Amino acid sequence: MIKILIVDDHAIVRKGMREIVGDTSDITITGEASNWQEALSKVFTESFDVVILDIAMPDKSGLDILEQIIEEKPGLPVLMLSM
């Protein structure tokens, strides 16, 4: 089972990702974050196989969040979303 963390400030995007992934039997969304603090807290304390990260987050860029994830968990794959 592939465990995914979705990081996006828009609830509708997180819900849509949940519905898309819900059709796949070997992938599950085990975490959601709506801001950079939640995202980093979850990445550093929980176990995920992939992070789906919005590039345009309020208060802190998705690229800045990505840098911190790479520092702490260099092997964790991150898929960046952009409009």
PDB file of N, CA, C and O in Angstrom:
ATOM      1  N   MET A   1       0.837  -1.177   0.000  1.00  0.00           N
ATOM      2  CA  MET A   1       0.000   0.000   0.000  1.00  0.00           C
ATOM      3  C   MET A   1       0.883   1.242   0.000  1.00  0.00           C
ATOM      4  O   MET A   1       1.750   1.383   0.862  1.00  0.00           O
ATOM      5  N   ILE A   2       0.675   2.129  -0.942  1.00  0.00           N
ATOM      6  CA  ILE A   2       1.410   3.391  -1.035  1.00  0.00           C
ATOM      7  C   ILE A   2       0.645   4.444  -0.237  1.00  0.00           C
ATOM      8  O   ILE A   2      -0.531   4.703  -0.491  1.00  0.00           O
ATOM      9  N   LYS A   3       1.344   5.053   0.746  1.00  0.00           N
ATOM     10  CA  LYS A   3       0.726   6.061   1.611  1.00  0.00           C
ATOM     11  C   LYS A   3       1.125   7.456   1.141  1.00  0.00           C
ATOM     12  O   LYS A   3       2.306   7.759   0.967  1.00  0.00           O
ATOM     13  N   ILE A   4       0.102   8.305   0.939  1.00  0.00           N
ATOM     14  CA  ILE A   4       0.315   9.642   0.381  1.00  0.00           C
ATOM     15  C   ILE A   4      -0.114  10.713   1.375  1.00  0.00           C
ATOM     16  O   ILE A   4      -1.123  10.580   2.067  1.00  0.00           O
ATOM     17  N   LEU A   5       0.689  11.791   1.427  1.00  0.00           N
ATOM     18  CA  LEU A   5       0.315  13.014   2.131  1.00  0.00           C
ATOM     19  C   LEU A   5      -0.001  14.067   1.078  1.00  0.00           C
ATOM     20  O   LEU A   5       0.816  14.328   0.195  1.00  0.00           O
ATOM     21  N   ILE A   6      -1.179  14.669   1.167  1.00  0.00           N
ATOM     22  CA  ILE A   6      -1.561  15.755   0.259  1.00  0.00           C
ATOM     23  C   ILE A   6      -1.426  17.076   1.010  1.00  0.00           C
ATOM     24  O   ILE A   6      -1.983  17.248   2.094  1.00  0.00           O
ATOM     25  N   VAL A   7      -0.676  18.007   0.417  1.00  0.00           N
ATOM     26  CA  VAL A   7      -0.489  19.325   1.009  1.00  0.00           C
ATOM     27  C   VAL A   7      -1.011  20.370   0.026  1.00  0.00           C
ATOM     28  O   VAL A   7      -0.399  20.626  -1.011  1.00  0.00           O
ATOM     29  N   ASP A   8      -2.137  20.962   0.364  1.00  0.00           N
ATOM     30  CA  ASP A   8      -2.734  22.005  -0.468  1.00  0.00           C
ATOM     31  C   ASP A   8      -3.637  22.849   0.421  1.00  0.00           C
ATOM     32  O   ASP A   8      -4.334  22.314   1.284  1.00  0.00           O
ATOM     33  N   ASP A   9      -3.630  24.159   0.219  1.00  0.00           N
ATOM     34  CA  ASP A   9      -4.439  25.037   1.055  1.00  0.00           C
ATOM     35  C   ASP A   9      -5.911  25.054   0.651  1.00  0.00           C
ATOM     36  O   ASP A   9      -6.730  25.644   1.356  1.00  0.00           O
ATOM     37  N   HIS A  10      -6.260  24.429  -0.455  1.00  0.00           N
ATOM     38  CA  HIS A  10      -7.649  24.386  -0.909  1.00  0.00           C
ATOM     39  C   HIS A  10      -8.274  23.025  -0.596  1.00  0.00           C
ATOM     40  O   HIS A  10      -7.832  21.993  -1.101  1.00  0.00           O
ATOM     41  N   ALA A  11      -9.299  23.044   0.239  1.00  0.00           N
ATOM     42  CA  ALA A  11      -9.975  21.808   0.642  1.00  0.00           C
ATOM     43  C   ALA A  11     -10.550  21.065  -0.567  1.00  0.00           C
ATOM     44  O   ALA A  11     -10.550  19.834  -0.588  1.00  0.00           O
ATOM     45  N   ILE A  12     -11.035  21.788  -1.561  1.00  0.00           N
ATOM     46  CA  ILE A  12     -11.637  21.162  -2.743  1.00  0.00           C
ATOM     47  C   ILE A  12     -10.591  20.363  -3.529  1.00  0.00           C
ATOM     48  O   ILE A  12     -10.903  19.313  -4.092  1.00  0.00           O
ATOM     49  N   VAL A  13      -9.369  20.855  -3.565  1.00  0.00           N
ATOM     50  CA  VAL A  13      -8.291  20.128  -4.251  1.00  0.00           C
ATOM     51  C   VAL A  13      -7.960  18.847  -3.490  1.00  0.00           C
ATOM     52  O   VAL A  13      -7.811  17.783  -4.090  1.00  0.00           O
ATOM     53  N   ARG A  14      -7.845  18.954  -2.168  1.00  0.00           N
ATOM     54  CA  ARG A  14      -7.559  17.761  -1.356  1.00  0.00           C
ATOM     55  C   ARG A  14      -8.679  16.731  -1.511  1.00  0.00           C
ATOM     56  O   ARG A  14      -8.415  15.534  -1.624  1.00  0.00           O
ATOM     57  N   LYS A  15      -9.921  17.199  -1.517  1.00  0.00           N
ATOM     58  CA  LYS A  15     -11.056  16.283  -1.682  1.00  0.00           C
ATOM     59  C   LYS A  15     -11.016  15.620  -3.057  1.00  0.00           C
ATOM     60  O   LYS A  15     -11.240  14.415  -3.172  1.00  0.00           O
ATOM     61  N   GLY A  16     -10.734  16.398  -4.094  1.00  0.00           N
ATOM     62  CA  GLY A  16     -10.644  15.842  -5.445  1.00  0.00           C
ATOM     63  C   GLY A  16      -9.552  14.797  -5.559  1.00  0.00           C
ATOM     64  O   GLY A  16      -9.748  13.757  -6.187  1.00  0.00           O
ATOM     65  N   MET A  17      -8.393  15.069  -4.952  1.00  0.00           N
ATOM     66  CA  MET A  17      -7.299  14.088  -4.968  1.00  0.00           C
ATOM     67  C   MET A  17      -7.719  12.806  -4.256  1.00  0.00           C
ATOM     68  O   MET A  17      -7.402  11.703  -4.702  1.00  0.00           O
ATOM     69  N   ARG A  18      -8.433  12.963  -3.145  1.00  0.00           N
ATOM     70  CA  ARG A  18      -8.929  11.793  -2.408  1.00  0.00           C
ATOM     71  C   ARG A  18      -9.848  10.933  -3.283  1.00  0.00           C
ATOM     72  O   ARG A  18      -9.762   9.705  -3.271  1.00  0.00           O
ATOM     73  N   GLU A  19     -10.717  11.588  -4.032  1.00  0.00           N
ATOM     74  CA  GLU A  19     -11.647  10.861  -4.893  1.00  0.00           C
ATOM     75  C   GLU A  19     -10.915  10.164  -6.031  1.00  0.00           C
ATOM     76  O   GLU A  19     -11.237   9.025  -6.371  1.00  0.00           O
ATOM     77  N   ILE A  20      -9.943  10.832  -6.618  1.00  0.00           N
ATOM     78  CA  ILE A  20      -9.169  10.223  -7.709  1.00  0.00           C
ATOM     79  C   ILE A  20      -8.400   9.016  -7.205  1.00  0.00           C
ATOM     80  O   ILE A  20      -8.424   7.954  -7.827  1.00  0.00           O
ATOM     81  N   VAL A  21      -7.725   9.176  -6.089  1.00  0.00           N
ATOM     82  CA  VAL A  21      -6.915   8.095  -5.530  1.00  0.00           C
ATOM     83  C   VAL A  21      -7.801   6.984  -4.978  1.00  0.00           C
ATOM     84  O   VAL A  21      -7.381   5.828  -4.927  1.00  0.00           O
ATOM     85  N   GLY A  22      -9.008   7.315  -4.570  1.00  0.00           N
ATOM     86  CA  GLY A  22      -9.926   6.329  -4.012  1.00  0.00           C
ATOM     87  C   GLY A  22     -10.262   5.196  -4.966  1.00  0.00           C
ATOM     88  O   GLY A  22     -10.675   4.121  -4.532  1.00  0.00           O
ATOM     89  N   ASP A  23     -10.090   5.425  -6.255  1.00  0.00           N
ATOM     90  CA  ASP A  23     -10.359   4.394  -7.254  1.00  0.00           C
ATOM     91  C   ASP A  23      -9.199   3.422  -7.431  1.00  0.00           C
ATOM     92  O   ASP A  23      -9.307   2.461  -8.192  1.00  0.00           O
ATOM     93  N   THR A  24      -8.097   3.662  -6.739  1.00  0.00           N
ATOM     94  CA  THR A  24      -6.904   2.829  -6.875  1.00  0.00           C
ATOM     95  C   THR A  24      -6.739   1.990  -5.614  1.00  0.00           C
ATOM     96  O   THR A  24      -6.679   2.533  -4.511  1.00  0.00           O
ATOM     97  N   SER A  25      -6.666   0.685  -5.769  1.00  0.00           N
ATOM     98  CA  SER A  25      -6.660  -0.192  -4.606  1.00  0.00           C
ATOM     99  C   SER A  25      -5.338  -0.222  -3.835  1.00  0.00           C
ATOM    100  O   SER A  25      -5.338  -0.529  -2.643  1.00  0.00           O
ATOM    101  N   ASP A  26      -4.215   0.088  -4.482  1.00  0.00           N
ATOM    102  CA  ASP A  26      -2.934  -0.019  -3.788  1.00  0.00           C
ATOM    103  C   ASP A  26      -2.353   1.331  -3.372  1.00  0.00           C
ATOM    104  O   ASP A  26      -1.186   1.412  -2.989  1.00  0.00           O
ATOM    105  N   ILE A  27      -3.163   2.394  -3.446  1.00  0.00           N
ATOM    106  CA  ILE A  27      -2.740   3.727  -3.028  1.00  0.00           C
ATOM    107  C   ILE A  27      -3.784   4.279  -2.069  1.00  0.00           C
ATOM    108  O   ILE A  27      -4.985   4.144  -2.302  1.00  0.00           O
ATOM    109  N   THR A  28      -3.316   4.909  -0.976  1.00  0.00           N
ATOM    110  CA  THR A  28      -4.251   5.522  -0.043  1.00  0.00           C
ATOM    111  C   THR A  28      -3.690   6.845   0.460  1.00  0.00           C
ATOM    112  O   THR A  28      -2.480   6.995   0.630  1.00  0.00           O
ATOM    113  N   ILE A  29      -4.574   7.792   0.694  1.00  0.00           N
ATOM    114  CA  ILE A  29      -4.177   9.067   1.269  1.00  0.00           C
ATOM    115  C   ILE A  29      -4.311   8.930   2.775  1.00  0.00           C
ATOM    116  O   ILE A  29      -5.415   8.810   3.306  1.00  0.00           O
ATOM    117  N   THR A  30      -3.168   8.950   3.457  1.00  0.00           N
ATOM    118  CA  THR A  30      -3.176   8.755   4.900  1.00  0.00           C
ATOM    119  C   THR A  30      -2.985  10.055   5.665  1.00  0.00           C
ATOM    120  O   THR A  30      -3.011  10.062   6.896  1.00  0.00           O
ATOM    121  N   GLY A  31      -2.791  11.168   4.938  1.00  0.00           N
ATOM    122  CA  GLY A  31      -2.643  12.453   5.606  1.00  0.00           C
ATOM    123  C   GLY A  31      -2.947  13.611   4.689  1.00  0.00           C
ATOM    124  O   GLY A  31      -2.790  13.529   3.471  1.00  0.00           O
ATOM    125  N   GLU A  32      -3.393  14.706   5.310  1.00  0.00           N
ATOM    126  CA  GLU A  32      -3.662  15.946   4.593  1.00  0.00           C
ATOM    127  C   GLU A  32      -3.124  17.092   5.424  1.00  0.00           C
ATOM    128  O   GLU A  32      -3.124  17.043   6.654  1.00  0.00           O
ATOM    129  N   ALA A  33      -2.665  18.128   4.730  1.00  0.00           N
ATOM    130  CA  ALA A  33      -2.215  19.345   5.402  1.00  0.00           C
ATOM    131  C   ALA A  33      -2.666  20.541   4.566  1.00  0.00           C
ATOM    132  O   ALA A  33      -2.639  20.498   3.336  1.00  0.00           O
ATOM    133  N   SER A  34      -3.080  21.612   5.251  1.00  0.00           N
ATOM    134  CA  SER A  34      -3.559  22.791   4.548  1.00  0.00           C
ATOM    135  C   SER A  34      -2.586  23.969   4.625  1.00  0.00           C
ATOM    136  O   SER A  34      -2.822  25.011   4.013  1.00  0.00           O
ATOM    137  N   ASN A  35      -1.493  23.803   5.377  1.00  0.00           N
ATOM    138  CA  ASN A  35      -0.490  24.864   5.457  1.00  0.00           C
ATOM    139  C   ASN A  35       0.884  24.251   5.713  1.00  0.00           C
ATOM    140  O   ASN A  35       1.005  23.046   5.936  1.00  0.00           O
ATOM    141  N   TRP A  36       1.914  25.090   5.678  1.00  0.00           N
ATOM    142  CA  TRP A  36       3.275  24.571   5.767  1.00  0.00           C
ATOM    143  C   TRP A  36       3.585  23.984   7.138  1.00  0.00           C
ATOM    144  O   TRP A  36       4.345  23.021   7.233  1.00  0.00           O
ATOM    145  N   GLN A  37       3.009  24.549   8.210  1.00  0.00           N
ATOM    146  CA  GLN A  37       3.269  24.008   9.542  1.00  0.00           C
ATOM    147  C   GLN A  37       2.725  22.587   9.677  1.00  0.00           C
ATOM    148  O   GLN A  37       3.416  21.692  10.165  1.00  0.00           O
ATOM    149  N   GLU A  38       1.487  22.389   9.243  1.00  0.00           N
ATOM    150  CA  GLU A  38       0.889  21.050   9.286  1.00  0.00           C
ATOM    151  C   GLU A  38       1.692  20.079   8.426  1.00  0.00           C
ATOM    152  O   GLU A  38       1.948  18.942   8.823  1.00  0.00           O
ATOM    153  N   ALA A  39       2.081  20.545   7.252  1.00  0.00           N
ATOM    154  CA  ALA A  39       2.812  19.685   6.322  1.00  0.00           C
ATOM    155  C   ALA A  39       4.103  19.179   6.934  1.00  0.00           C
ATOM    156  O   ALA A  39       4.365  17.976   6.939  1.00  0.00           O
ATOM    157  N   LEU A  40       4.913  20.098   7.454  1.00  0.00           N
ATOM    158  CA  LEU A  40       6.202  19.683   8.007  1.00  0.00           C
ATOM    159  C   LEU A  40       6.026  18.843   9.266  1.00  0.00           C
ATOM    160  O   LEU A  40       6.782  17.898   9.490  1.00  0.00           O
ATOM    161  N   SER A  41       5.049  19.172  10.078  1.00  0.00           N
ATOM    162  CA  SER A  41       4.781  18.367  11.268  1.00  0.00           C
ATOM    163  C   SER A  41       4.453  16.933  10.893  1.00  0.00           C
ATOM    164  O   SER A  41       4.968  15.998  11.507  1.00  0.00           O
ATOM    165  N   LYS A  42       3.605  16.751   9.896  1.00  0.00           N
ATOM    166  CA  LYS A  42       3.225  15.400   9.467  1.00  0.00           C
ATOM    167  C   LYS A  42       4.394  14.667   8.811  1.00  0.00           C
ATOM    168  O   LYS A  42       4.611  13.484   9.075  1.00  0.00           O
ATOM    169  N   VAL A  43       5.141  15.360   7.965  1.00  0.00           N
ATOM    170  CA  VAL A  43       6.277  14.724   7.290  1.00  0.00           C
ATOM    171  C   VAL A  43       7.303  14.237   8.307  1.00  0.00           C
ATOM    172  O   VAL A  43       7.870  13.156   8.146  1.00  0.00           O
ATOM    173  N   PHE A  44       7.546  15.026   9.352  1.00  0.00           N
ATOM    174  CA  PHE A  44       8.591  14.691  10.313  1.00  0.00           C
ATOM    175  C   PHE A  44       8.139  13.692  11.374  1.00  0.00           C
ATOM    176  O   PHE A  44       8.981  13.071  12.023  1.00  0.00           O
ATOM    177  N   THR A  45       6.824  13.521  11.568  1.00  0.00           N
ATOM    178  CA  THR A  45       6.356  12.628  12.636  1.00  0.00           C
ATOM    179  C   THR A  45       5.610  11.388  12.145  1.00  0.00           C
ATOM    180  O   THR A  45       5.406  10.443  12.907  1.00  0.00           O
ATOM    181  N   GLU A  46       5.205  11.390  10.877  1.00  0.00           N
ATOM    182  CA  GLU A  46       4.450  10.257  10.350  1.00  0.00           C
ATOM    183  C   GLU A  46       5.203   9.643   9.179  1.00  0.00           C
ATOM    184  O   GLU A  46       6.203  10.191   8.715  1.00  0.00           O
ATOM    185  N   SER A  47       4.718   8.510   8.709  1.00  0.00           N
ATOM    186  CA  SER A  47       5.388   7.798   7.629  1.00  0.00           C
ATOM    187  C   SER A  47       4.547   7.851   6.349  1.00  0.00           C
ATOM    188  O   SER A  47       3.398   7.411   6.323  1.00  0.00           O
ATOM    189  N   PHE A  48       5.151   8.404   5.288  1.00  0.00           N
ATOM    190  CA  PHE A  48       4.497   8.481   3.983  1.00  0.00           C
ATOM    191  C   PHE A  48       5.457   7.967   2.921  1.00  0.00           C
ATOM    192  O   PHE A  48       6.675   8.038   3.084  1.00  0.00           O
ATOM    193  N   ASP A  49       4.903   7.451   1.838  1.00  0.00           N
ATOM    194  CA  ASP A  49       5.712   6.996   0.710  1.00  0.00           C
ATOM    195  C   ASP A  49       5.889   8.100  -0.327  1.00  0.00           C
ATOM    196  O   ASP A  49       6.881   8.121  -1.056  1.00  0.00           O
ATOM    197  N   VAL A  50       4.916   9.025  -0.393  1.00  0.00           N
ATOM    198  CA  VAL A  50       4.928  10.119  -1.365  1.00  0.00           C
ATOM    199  C   VAL A  50       4.224  11.328  -0.754  1.00  0.00           C
ATOM    200  O   VAL A  50       3.247  11.188  -0.018  1.00  0.00           O
ATOM    201  N   VAL A  51       4.740  12.523  -1.075  1.00  0.00           N
ATOM    202  CA  VAL A  51       4.060  13.769  -0.707  1.00  0.00           C
ATOM    203  C   VAL A  51       3.642  14.457  -1.998  1.00  0.00           C
ATOM    204  O   VAL A  51       4.449  14.629  -2.911  1.00  0.00           O
ATOM    205  N   ILE A  52       2.370  14.851  -2.067  1.00  0.00           N
ATOM    206  CA  ILE A  52       1.883  15.677  -3.176  1.00  0.00           C
ATOM    207  C   ILE A  52       1.753  17.084  -2.609  1.00  0.00           C
ATOM    208  O   ILE A  52       0.947  17.328  -1.712  1.00  0.00           O
ATOM    209  N   LEU A  53       2.555  18.012  -3.139  1.00  0.00           N
ATOM    210  CA  LEU A  53       2.715  19.333  -2.546  1.00  0.00           C
ATOM    211  C   LEU A  53       2.381  20.437  -3.544  1.00  0.00           C
ATOM    212  O   LEU A  53       2.923  20.480  -4.648  1.00  0.00           O
ATOM    213  N   ASP A  54       1.481  21.327  -3.135  1.00  0.00           N
ATOM    214  CA  ASP A  54       1.137  22.492  -3.949  1.00  0.00           C
ATOM    215  C   ASP A  54       2.315  23.459  -3.951  1.00  0.00           C
ATOM    216  O   ASP A  54       2.882  23.743  -2.896  1.00  0.00           O
ATOM    217  N   ILE A  55       2.683  23.960  -5.100  1.00  0.00           N
ATOM    218  CA  ILE A  55       3.820  24.877  -5.198  1.00  0.00           C
ATOM    219  C   ILE A  55       3.470  26.272  -4.676  1.00  0.00           C
ATOM    220  O   ILE A  55       4.353  26.992  -4.212  1.00  0.00           O
ATOM    221  N   ALA A  56       2.198  26.660  -4.745  1.00  0.00           N
ATOM    222  CA  ALA A  56       1.762  28.004  -4.336  1.00  0.00           C
ATOM    223  C   ALA A  56       0.970  27.922  -3.035  1.00  0.00           C
ATOM    224  O   ALA A  56      -0.261  27.900  -3.041  1.00  0.00           O
ATOM    225  N   MET A  57       1.694  27.876  -1.928  1.00  0.00           N
ATOM    226  CA  MET A  57       1.059  27.824  -0.617  1.00  0.00           C
ATOM    227  C   MET A  57       1.108  29.219   0.019  1.00  0.00           C
ATOM    228  O   MET A  57       2.029  29.987  -0.257  1.00  0.00           O
ATOM    229  N   PRO A  58       0.120  29.555   0.874  1.00  0.00           N
ATOM    230  CA  PRO A  58       0.168  30.859   1.544  1.00  0.00           C
ATOM    231  C   PRO A  58       1.261  30.863   2.620  1.00  0.00           C
ATOM    232  O   PRO A  58       1.560  29.825   3.210  1.00  0.00           O
ATOM    233  N   ASP A  59       1.838  32.003   2.866  1.00  0.00           N
ATOM    234  CA  ASP A  59       2.854  32.217   3.908  1.00  0.00           C
ATOM    235  C   ASP A  59       4.228  31.623   3.602  1.00  0.00           C
ATOM    236  O   ASP A  59       5.245  32.191   4.001  1.00  0.00           O
ATOM    237  N   LYS A  60       4.271  30.500   2.907  1.00  0.00           N
ATOM    238  CA  LYS A  60       5.553  29.871   2.603  1.00  0.00           C
ATOM    239  C   LYS A  60       5.413  29.112   1.293  1.00  0.00           C
ATOM    240  O   LYS A  60       4.471  28.339   1.117  1.00  0.00           O
ATOM    241  N   SER A  61       6.333  29.327   0.389  1.00  0.00           N
ATOM    242  CA  SER A  61       6.293  28.678  -0.919  1.00  0.00           C
ATOM    243  C   SER A  61       6.441  27.160  -0.792  1.00  0.00           C
ATOM    244  O   SER A  61       7.130  26.656   0.095  1.00  0.00           O
ATOM    245  N   GLY A  62       5.780  26.456  -1.695  1.00  0.00           N
ATOM    246  CA  GLY A  62       5.952  25.007  -1.762  1.00  0.00           C
ATOM    247  C   GLY A  62       7.406  24.625  -2.001  1.00  0.00           C
ATOM    248  O   GLY A  62       7.851  23.570  -1.551  1.00  0.00           O
ATOM    249  N   LEU A  63       8.148  25.473  -2.704  1.00  0.00           N
ATOM    250  CA  LEU A  63       9.574  25.205  -2.941  1.00  0.00           C
ATOM    251  C   LEU A  63      10.373  25.291  -1.646  1.00  0.00           C
ATOM    252  O   LEU A  63      11.309  24.519  -1.444  1.00  0.00           O
ATOM    253  N   ASP A  64      10.010  26.229  -0.762  1.00  0.00           N
ATOM    254  CA  ASP A  64      10.665  26.323   0.541  1.00  0.00           C
ATOM    255  C   ASP A  64      10.351  25.102   1.398  1.00  0.00           C
ATOM    256  O   ASP A  64      11.219  24.577   2.096  1.00  0.00           O
ATOM    257  N   ILE A  65       9.105  24.661   1.335  1.00  0.00           N
ATOM    258  CA  ILE A  65       8.705  23.453   2.069  1.00  0.00           C
ATOM    259  C   ILE A  65       9.474  22.255   1.528  1.00  0.00           C
ATOM    260  O   ILE A  65       9.947  21.416   2.296  1.00  0.00           O
ATOM    261  N   LEU A  66       9.598  22.177   0.216  1.00  0.00           N
ATOM    262  CA  LEU A  66      10.340  21.090  -0.418  1.00  0.00           C
ATOM    263  C   LEU A  66      11.784  21.041   0.080  1.00  0.00           C
ATOM    264  O   LEU A  66      12.303  19.961   0.364  1.00  0.00           O
ATOM    265  N   GLU A  67      12.429  22.187   0.185  1.00  0.00           N
ATOM    266  CA  GLU A  67      13.809  22.231   0.683  1.00  0.00           C
ATOM    267  C   GLU A  67      13.914  21.622   2.075  1.00  0.00           C
ATOM    268  O   GLU A  67      14.845  20.866   2.354  1.00  0.00           O
ATOM    269  N   GLN A  68      12.970  21.943   2.947  1.00  0.00           N
ATOM    270  CA  GLN A  68      12.991  21.412   4.299  1.00  0.00           C
ATOM    271  C   GLN A  68      12.735  19.899   4.313  1.00  0.00           C
ATOM    272  O   GLN A  68      13.342  19.169   5.097  1.00  0.00           O
ATOM    273  N   ILE A  69      11.845  19.443   3.453  1.00  0.00           N
ATOM    274  CA  ILE A  69      11.584  18.004   3.364  1.00  0.00           C
ATOM    275  C   ILE A  69      12.841  17.278   2.896  1.00  0.00           C
ATOM    276  O   ILE A  69      13.197  16.234   3.443  1.00  0.00           O
ATOM    277  N   ILE A  70      13.512  17.824   1.889  1.00  0.00           N
ATOM    278  CA  ILE A  70      14.727  17.189   1.366  1.00  0.00           C
ATOM    279  C   ILE A  70      15.818  17.133   2.435  1.00  0.00           C
ATOM    280  O   ILE A  70      16.549  16.146   2.521  1.00  0.00           O
ATOM    281  N   GLU A  71      15.931  18.194   3.256  1.00  0.00           N
ATOM    282  CA  GLU A  71      16.924  18.202   4.332  1.00  0.00           C
ATOM    283  C   GLU A  71      16.666  17.095   5.349  1.00  0.00           C
ATOM    284  O   GLU A  71      17.588  16.386   5.752  1.00  0.00           O
ATOM    285  N   GLU A  72      15.409  16.952   5.759  1.00  0.00           N
ATOM    286  CA  GLU A  72      15.064  16.008   6.817  1.00  0.00           C
ATOM    287  C   GLU A  72      14.830  14.581   6.324  1.00  0.00           C
ATOM    288  O   GLU A  72      15.184  13.618   7.005  1.00  0.00           O
ATOM    289  N   LYS A  73      14.238  14.449   5.148  1.00  0.00           N
ATOM    290  CA  LYS A  73      13.912  13.134   4.594  1.00  0.00           C
ATOM    291  C   LYS A  73      14.294  13.107   3.119  1.00  0.00           C
ATOM    292  O   LYS A  73      13.426  13.168   2.249  1.00  0.00           O
ATOM    293  N   PRO A  74      15.592  13.015   2.837  1.00  0.00           N
ATOM    294  CA  PRO A  74      16.068  13.137   1.448  1.00  0.00           C
ATOM    295  C   PRO A  74      15.542  12.067   0.491  1.00  0.00           C
ATOM    296  O   PRO A  74      15.515  12.298  -0.718  1.00  0.00           O
ATOM    297  N   GLY A  75      15.133  10.932   0.984  1.00  0.00           N
ATOM    298  CA  GLY A  75      14.646   9.868   0.103  1.00  0.00           C
ATOM    299  C   GLY A  75      13.154   9.890  -0.161  1.00  0.00           C
ATOM    300  O   GLY A  75      12.648   9.060  -0.917  1.00  0.00           O
ATOM    301  N   LEU A  76      12.440  10.830   0.452  1.00  0.00           N
ATOM    302  CA  LEU A  76      10.987  10.883   0.313  1.00  0.00           C
ATOM    303  C   LEU A  76      10.609  11.559  -0.995  1.00  0.00           C
ATOM    304  O   LEU A  76      10.924  12.733  -1.185  1.00  0.00           O
ATOM    305  N   PRO A  77       9.940  10.850  -1.907  1.00  0.00           N
ATOM    306  CA  PRO A  77       9.520  11.460  -3.175  1.00  0.00           C
ATOM    307  C   PRO A  77       8.444  12.527  -2.960  1.00  0.00           C
ATOM    308  O   PRO A  77       7.513  12.345  -2.176  1.00  0.00           O
ATOM    309  N   VAL A  78       8.596  13.646  -3.676  1.00  0.00           N
ATOM    310  CA  VAL A  78       7.629  14.736  -3.592  1.00  0.00           C
ATOM    311  C   VAL A  78       7.194  15.096  -5.009  1.00  0.00           C
ATOM    312  O   VAL A  78       8.020  15.371  -5.879  1.00  0.00           O
ATOM    313  N   LEU A  79       5.889  15.087  -5.218  1.00  0.00           N
ATOM    314  CA  LEU A  79       5.303  15.495  -6.500  1.00  0.00           C
ATOM    315  C   LEU A  79       4.752  16.903  -6.297  1.00  0.00           C
ATOM    316  O   LEU A  79       3.907  17.122  -5.429  1.00  0.00           O
ATOM    317  N   MET A  80       5.229  17.861  -7.097  1.00  0.00           N
ATOM    318  CA  MET A  80       4.795  19.250  -6.972  1.00  0.00           C
ATOM    319  C   MET A  80       3.626  19.514  -7.920  1.00  0.00           C
ATOM    320  O   MET A  80       3.646  19.114  -9.084  1.00  0.00           O
ATOM    321  N   LEU A  81       2.606  20.198  -7.391  1.00  0.00           N
ATOM    322  CA  LEU A  81       1.451  20.600  -8.200  1.00  0.00           C
ATOM    323  C   LEU A  81       1.534  22.096  -8.497  1.00  0.00           C
ATOM    324  O   LEU A  81       1.922  22.891  -7.641  1.00  0.00           O
ATOM    325  N   SER A  82       1.166  22.462  -9.715  1.00  0.00           N
ATOM    326  CA  SER A  82       1.160  23.856 -10.116  1.00  0.00           C
ATOM    327  C   SER A  82      -0.056  24.110 -11.002  1.00  0.00           C
ATOM    328  O   SER A  82      -0.539  23.211 -11.690  1.00  0.00           O
ATOM    329  N   MET A  83      -0.532  25.328 -10.974  1.00  0.00           N
ATOM    330  CA  MET A  83      -1.634  25.676 -11.864  1.00  0.00           C
ATOM    331  C   MET A  83      -1.086  25.711 -13.265  1.00  0.00           C
ATOM    332  O   MET A  83      -1.826  25.984 -14.210  1.00  0.00           O
TER     333      MET A  83
END
